[in-house]
Amino acid sequence: MTDRLITAGGLVLRPWTATDAAAVHAAFSAPLMSRQTAEPVGDPAAAERWLAERAREWAEGTGFSWAVTDGCAVLGCVRVSSISRRHETGWVSYWTVAAAQGRGVAGTAARTVADWALGDLGLFRLELGHRTDNPASCGVAARAGFSVEGLQRAKLRYGNERHDVELHARLASDP
């Protein structure tokens, strides 16, 4: 595996640390961010648990998650998770704080980590999905080299509302 620190396009991707708890808590305090995790990150203790889970995944090789920074401030997160060594597949996800949105941060981070996963990590297929009512995330997927593969109808439920998800994938053999 490569060095855990990756630089690209003026960004520094580094493993999360316990000192990032305040930044994680602040990020997940944004209204739509509660949808980004299975467990709510509503207080500092929950942020510490979220960080501990990222460290556990890394240690076990089941997921790799980076804090996306400008060298100082946390701008977001990019991950490769749900890794299957047998099938050489993984799931890419990303989020950014409001101040970083619209600046190309997520696209650069997702492309960089996808390149890493399809190269150094030895995966062949990466997938990601986004709600169809989130065109910005669709743009991130396209900028990161992911092709649209299809629609997953009513896949996600938030409250009483169901959302369709557009599935994208990128293969190691893609140009």
C-alpha positions as CSV (number, residue, x, y, z in Angstrom):
1,M,0.0,0.0,0.0
2,T,1.2,3.5,-0.7
3,D,2.0,6.1,1.9
4,R,-1.2,7.1,3.8
5,L,-0.7,10.7,2.9
6,I,-1.7,11.7,-0.7
7,T,-1.5,15.2,-2.3
8,A,-3.4,16.2,-5.4
9,G,-4.5,19.5,-6.9
10,G,-3.6,21.6,-3.9
11,L,-5.3,19.1,-1.5
12,V,-3.8,17.0,1.2
13,L,-5.6,13.7,1.9
14,R,-4.5,12.3,5.2
15,P,-5.9,9.7,7.6
16,W,-8.3,10.9,10.2
17,T,-6.9,11.5,13.7
18,A,-8.6,11.8,17.1
19,T,-7.8,15.6,16.9
20,D,-10.4,15.8,14.1
21,A,-13.4,15.2,16.3
22,A,-14.4,18.9,16.4
23,A,-14.2,19.2,12.6
24,V,-16.2,15.9,12.1
25,H,-18.9,17.1,14.6
26,A,-19.1,20.4,12.9
27,A,-19.4,18.8,9.4
28,F,-22.2,16.5,10.5
29,S,-24.1,19.3,12.1
30,A,-25.0,20.6,8.6
31,P,-28.7,19.8,7.9
32,L,-28.2,17.2,5.1
33,M,-25.1,15.6,6.5
34,S,-27.1,13.4,8.9
35,R,-28.0,11.3,5.8
36,Q,-24.3,10.5,5.2
37,T,-23.9,8.0,8.1
38,A,-25.7,4.9,9.5
39,E,-25.2,6.3,13.0
40,P,-25.9,9.9,13.8
41,V,-22.9,12.1,14.6
42,G,-24.8,14.6,16.7
43,D,-22.3,15.2,19.5
44,P,-18.6,15.2,20.2
45,A,-18.7,11.6,21.6
46,A,-20.4,10.4,18.4
47,A,-17.7,12.1,16.3
48,E,-15.0,10.3,18.3
49,R,-16.8,7.0,17.7
50,W,-17.0,7.8,13.9
51,L,-13.3,8.5,13.9
52,A,-12.6,5.2,15.8
53,E,-14.6,3.3,13.2
54,R,-12.5,4.8,10.4
55,A,-9.3,3.8,12.2
56,R,-10.7,0.2,12.8
57,E,-11.6,-0.1,9.1
58,W,-8.1,1.0,8.0
59,A,-6.4,-1.4,10.5
60,E,-8.5,-4.3,9.2
61,G,-8.2,-3.4,5.6
62,T,-12.0,-3.2,5.1
63,G,-12.1,0.5,4.3
64,F,-9.8,3.5,3.8
65,S,-10.9,7.0,4.7
66,W,-9.1,10.3,4.4
67,A,-9.6,13.7,5.7
68,V,-9.5,16.0,2.7
69,T,-7.7,19.2,3.7
70,D,-6.1,22.3,2.3
71,G,-3.1,21.5,4.4
72,C,-4.8,22.8,7.5
73,A,-8.6,22.9,7.5
74,V,-10.7,19.8,7.0
75,L,-12.7,20.3,3.7
76,G,-14.3,16.9,3.6
77,C,-13.9,13.2,3.4
78,V,-13.2,10.6,0.8
79,R,-13.5,6.8,1.4
80,V,-13.1,3.4,-0.2
81,S,-15.2,0.9,1.8
82,S,-17.1,-2.3,1.4
83,I,-13.9,-3.8,-0.1
84,S,-14.2,-7.4,-1.4
85,R,-10.7,-8.8,-2.1
86,R,-12.3,-11.9,-3.7
87,H,-14.1,-9.8,-6.3
88,E,-11.6,-6.9,-6.2
89,T,-14.4,-4.3,-5.7
90,G,-15.0,-1.4,-3.4
91,W,-17.5,1.5,-2.8
92,V,-16.4,5.1,-3.0
93,S,-18.0,7.9,-1.1
94,Y,-17.3,11.5,-0.3
95,W,-18.6,14.6,1.4
96,T,-17.5,18.2,1.7
97,V,-18.2,21.0,4.2
98,A,-20.3,23.8,2.9
99,A,-17.3,26.2,2.5
100,A,-15.6,23.7,0.1
101,Q,-18.6,22.9,-2.1
102,G,-18.4,24.0,-5.7
103,R,-14.6,24.3,-5.7
104,G,-13.8,20.9,-7.2
105,V,-12.6,19.4,-3.9
106,A,-14.8,16.3,-4.0
107,G,-14.1,15.5,-7.6
108,T,-10.3,15.9,-7.1
109,A,-10.4,13.8,-4.0
110,A,-12.6,11.1,-5.4
111,R,-10.5,10.8,-8.6
112,T,-7.3,10.6,-6.6
113,V,-8.6,7.9,-4.3
114,A,-10.1,6.0,-7.1
115,D,-6.8,6.0,-8.9
116,W,-5.1,4.8,-5.7
117,A,-7.7,2.0,-5.2
118,L,-7.5,0.8,-8.8
119,G,-3.7,0.9,-8.7
120,D,-2.0,0.4,-5.4
121,L,-4.8,-1.3,-3.7
122,G,-5.3,-3.7,-6.6
123,L,-9.1,-3.4,-7.0
124,F,-10.7,-3.8,-10.4
125,R,-14.2,-2.2,-9.9
126,L,-15.3,0.7,-7.9
127,E,-18.9,1.8,-7.4
128,L,-20.6,4.9,-6.0
129,G,-24.2,6.0,-5.9
130,H,-26.0,9.3,-5.3
131,R,-29.6,10.4,-4.9
132,T,-31.0,11.5,-8.2
133,D,-32.0,14.8,-6.6
134,N,-28.3,15.5,-6.0
135,P,-26.9,16.7,-9.4
136,A,-23.7,18.1,-7.7
137,S,-22.8,14.6,-6.6
138,C,-23.4,13.3,-10.1
139,G,-21.0,15.9,-11.4
140,V,-18.4,14.7,-8.8
141,A,-18.8,11.1,-10.0
142,A,-18.3,12.2,-13.7
143,R,-15.2,14.3,-12.9
144,A,-13.8,11.3,-11.0
145,G,-14.1,9.1,-14.1
146,F,-17.2,7.1,-13.0
147,S,-19.7,6.1,-15.7
148,V,-23.4,5.9,-15.1
149,E,-24.6,2.3,-14.9
150,G,-28.2,2.5,-13.9
151,L,-31.0,3.6,-11.6
152,Q,-31.8,1.9,-8.3
153,R,-35.4,2.8,-7.7
154,A,-36.5,3.9,-4.2
155,K,-33.3,2.6,-2.7
156,L,-32.9,5.1,0.2
157,R,-35.5,6.1,2.8
158,Y,-35.2,9.3,4.8
159,G,-38.2,9.7,7.1
160,N,-41.2,8.8,5.1
161,E,-39.7,9.7,1.8
162,R,-37.9,7.2,-0.6
163,H,-35.2,8.3,-3.0
164,D,-33.9,6.8,-6.3
165,V,-30.2,6.4,-6.5
166,E,-28.1,6.6,-9.7
167,L,-25.3,4.0,-9.7
168,H,-21.9,4.8,-11.2
169,A,-18.8,2.6,-11.6
170,R,-15.2,2.9,-12.7
171,L,-13.1,-0.1,-13.8
172,A,-9.3,-0.5,-13.7
173,S,-9.6,-1.1,-17.5
174,D,-11.4,2.2,-18.2
175,P,-9.4,4.7,-20.2
